[in-house]
Amino acid sequence: MRKSDGLETEGFQVAGAGSAEEARDVLATKTPDLILMDIQLPGMDGLEFTRELKADTDTAAIPVIALTAQVMPIYERAARAAGCEGFIAKPWTPEAFSREIHAFLAGIGAENE
């Protein structure tokens, strides 16, 4: 099952990418409300790509949640230092993943009011 399957069934529009290069192509045509960033992308890793996104004025304001199997606090600190606003450790249940995304998006809405 893809990470996005549960989000699509809840009505979210999801655009996927398997690498930083594919994500750049998606971001050239879409501006997402949120980016779920796998830290272990092939080629350029997710933290480096997050730094790139945060340095670009076109994508800097898009919140990024890091997704990783690494649960030690040092990995969360590294993700936040790279510019990730959130951090979700694998494995998760679809229900828990959905709750985290909803909670994060609700928090974004509250911060922007």
LOMAR-967325 format. One record per residue: x, z, y of N, C-alpha, C in turn. Coordinates in steps of 0.05 Angstrom, whole numbers, always signed. Last residue first. Layout:
residues N
R	n_c1	n_c3	n_c2	ca_c1	ca_c3	ca_c2	c_c1	c_c3	c_c2
R	X	Z	Y	X	Z	Y	X	Z	Y
...
end
This chain:
residues 113
R	n_c1	n_c3	n_c2	ca_c1	ca_c3	ca_c2	c_c1	c_c3	c_c2
R	-88	+222	+640	-112	+228	+656	-104	+243	+681
R	-46	+216	+606	-50	+195	+626	-74	+200	+644
R	-49	+257	+570	-26	+256	+588	-31	+237	+611
R	-94	+242	+540	-95	+266	+556	-73	+267	+577
R	-74	+196	+514	-97	+194	+533	-98	+218	+551
R	-35	+220	+483	-27	+200	+503	-49	+198	+524
R	-66	+251	+449	-48	+264	+468	-39	+245	+490
R	-92	+212	+420	-108	+230	+437	-90	+244	+457
R	-47	+191	+393	-61	+174	+413	-79	+191	+431
R	-35	+235	+361	-15	+225	+380	-29	+209	+401
R	-81	+240	+330	-73	+263	+348	-53	+253	+369
R	-81	+191	+303	-103	+198	+321	-95	+220	+340
R	-33	+198	+274	-35	+176	+293	-58	+182	+313
R	-45	+243	+242	-22	+243	+261	-25	+221	+282
R	-89	+223	+212	-92	+246	+231	-70	+247	+251
R	-63	+183	+183	-84	+176	+202	-88	+199	+222
R	-29	+215	+151	-18	+195	+169	-38	+188	+191
R	-67	+244	+122	-48	+258	+140	-36	+239	+160
R	-91	+202	+93	-107	+219	+111	-89	+233	+131
R	-49	+181	+63	-62	+164	+83	-78	+181	+103
R	+5	+229	+60	-20	+218	+49	-32	+200	+70
R	+75	+216	+62	+51	+227	+74	+27	+215	+59
R	+144	+231	+50	+120	+217	+45	+96	+230	+59
R	+164	+218	+118	+153	+209	+93	+159	+230	+71
R	+151	+246	+182	+168	+244	+158	+152	+235	+134
R	+146	+224	+246	+130	+229	+222	+148	+225	+198
R	+150	+235	+314	+166	+234	+290	+148	+241	+266
R	+149	+210	+383	+138	+224	+360	+155	+219	+335
R	+178	+182	+420	+161	+204	+429	+149	+221	+407
R	+244	+159	+418	+219	+162	+404	+204	+186	+414
R	+294	+155	+441	+271	+149	+457	+244	+151	+443
R	+338	+175	+418	+337	+146	+420	+313	+137	+437
R	+325	+229	+415	+347	+221	+434	+347	+190	+438
R	+287	+227	+374	+279	+234	+402	+300	+225	+422
R	+322	+215	+332	+299	+197	+339	+290	+202	+367
R	+355	+259	+332	+367	+233	+336	+345	+213	+344
R	+318	+300	+319	+332	+300	+345	+344	+273	+351
R	+304	+283	+267	+284	+283	+289	+297	+284	+316
R	+353	+290	+243	+342	+263	+244	+320	+262	+265
R	+361	+345	+245	+380	+328	+259	+369	+300	+262
R	+321	+368	+211	+318	+368	+241	+337	+350	+256
R	+307	+326	+154	+323	+347	+167	+320	+345	+198
R	+280	+285	+130	+264	+307	+141	+280	+329	+155
R	+277	+218	+122	+296	+239	+128	+281	+262	+142
R	+242	+177	+119	+243	+195	+95	+262	+218	+100
R	+205	+162	+179	+230	+164	+163	+226	+182	+139
R	+185	+135	+239	+177	+140	+211	+202	+140	+194
R	+174	+151	+306	+193	+146	+285	+181	+152	+258
R	+134	+121	+354	+135	+143	+334	+154	+134	+312
R	+135	+105	+421	+146	+99	+395	+145	+124	+378
R	+97	+78	+475	+106	+101	+459	+114	+92	+431
R	+119	+35	+524	+104	+36	+499	+114	+59	+483
R	+151	+31	+568	+129	+50	+570	+113	+52	+544
R	+189	-9	+557	+198	+19	+559	+175	+39	+558
R	+179	-63	+556	+170	-47	+533	+176	-17	+535
R	+197	-85	+604	+172	-95	+592	+161	-78	+569
R	+246	-62	+614	+223	-54	+631	+197	-64	+619
R	+286	-38	+563	+273	-62	+573	+248	-53	+589
R	+303	+9	+540	+319	-2	+562	+307	-26	+575
R	+268	+16	+499	+266	+35	+521	+283	+26	+545
R	+285	-24	+463	+258	-25	+475	+256	-8	+500
R	+337	-4	+450	+334	-30	+463	+306	-32	+477
R	+322	+44	+424	+339	+45	+449	+336	+19	+465
R	+296	+21	+380	+281	+37	+399	+296	+39	+426
R	+339	-4	+355	+318	-21	+366	+301	-5	+386
R	+367	+42	+339	+379	+23	+358	+358	+5	+371
R	+329	+63	+304	+337	+78	+328	+350	+60	+349
R	+323	+23	+264	+301	+30	+281	+308	+46	+306
R	+380	-22	+259	+363	+1	+250	+343	+8	+272
R	+386	-90	+247	+387	-69	+268	+369	-46	+259
R	+380	-99	+180	+394	-109	+203	+397	-87	+224
R	+318	-66	+163	+341	-83	+155	+354	-95	+180
R	+304	+1	+185	+298	-28	+185	+323	-43	+175
R	+295	+59	+182	+313	+43	+164	+305	+14	+162
R	+255	+78	+215	+283	+82	+223	+302	+65	+206
R	+199	+44	+235	+214	+53	+211	+243	+55	+219
R	+156	+60	+285	+183	+49	+280	+195	+61	+255
R	+99	+41	+313	+108	+58	+291	+134	+45	+281
R	+79	+40	+379	+97	+27	+359	+104	+48	+338
R	+20	+29	+417	+37	+47	+402	+54	+31	+383
R	-8	-10	+440	-12	+17	+452	+9	+36	+440
R	+30	-72	+449	+15	-52	+433	+12	-26	+449
R	+24	-133	+471	+34	-107	+482	+18	-85	+468
R	+47	-196	+446	+28	-173	+445	+41	-149	+459
R	+87	-234	+447	+59	-243	+451	+39	-220	+452
R	+134	-208	+441	+134	-230	+460	+106	-239	+466
R	+126	-174	+398	+125	-163	+425	+126	-184	+447
R	+136	-210	+356	+109	-199	+360	+106	-189	+389
R	+191	-218	+363	+172	-241	+364	+144	-231	+369
R	+210	-166	+355	+214	-180	+381	+195	-203	+384
R	+198	-160	+301	+184	-144	+321	+187	-156	+349
R	+235	-194	+277	+206	-200	+275	+191	-185	+296
R	+281	-165	+292	+278	-193	+300	+249	-201	+299
R	+275	-117	+265	+275	-117	+294	+270	-145	+305
R	+228	-127	+210	+255	-125	+222	+253	-124	+252
R	+176	-134	+195	+195	-123	+176	+223	-119	+186
R	+116	-119	+229	+142	-133	+229	+160	-119	+210
R	+46	-125	+245	+69	-115	+230	+93	-132	+234
R	-6	-102	+282	+12	-125	+280	+38	-114	+267
R	-72	-80	+279	-45	-75	+271	-29	-102	+270
R	-124	-47	+309	-112	-74	+306	-82	-69	+301
R	-165	+1	+276	-141	-5	+293	-133	-34	+288
R	-206	+13	+241	-212	-2	+265	-189	-8	+284
R	-194	+37	+194	-206	+54	+215	-211	+39	+241
R	-169	-2	+166	-196	+5	+158	-210	+23	+177
R	-120	-2	+193	-137	-25	+196	-166	-18	+188
R	-98	+46	+174	-104	+43	+202	-123	+20	+207
R	-89	+35	+120	-108	+56	+128	-116	+54	+157
R	-50	-6	+124	-76	-10	+111	-96	+10	+120
R	+0	+5	+146	-21	-3	+164	-48	-5	+151
R	+34	+15	+104	+28	+37	+122	+3	+30	+139
R	+11	-17	+44	+26	-18	+69	+17	+6	+87
R	+17	+0	-23	+0	+0	+0	+18	+0	+25
end
